């Protein structure tokens, strides 16, 4: 699957700050084919970069919005923390400013560090 501009931008910021790198397009559910843009499974932290916010993309159409709600609710019931950002929020630094303290506070929980 092709990565979005926002996803690539955020991944680059994670690398530059030497933060733990996520699994990308991670399938978190044992029965559904749902994927997460970024996931740190050991930390139960997930991040989605929502595309098409201004271009009437799938995520803001009623059917797509409802499917996303189902996915995000399932993720929450599995104990995950989810952060969601638009590409504009990634580019402005808002996303990395929210993720960095969360990841740094949990880095000790990652087995490979």
Secondary structure, 3 states (H helix, E strand, C coil): CCCCHHHHHHHHHHHHCCCCCCEEEEECCCCCCCEEEEEECCCCEEEEEECCCCCCCHHHCHHHHHHHHHHHHHHHHCCCEEEEEEHHHHHHCHHHHHHHHHHHHHHHHCCCC
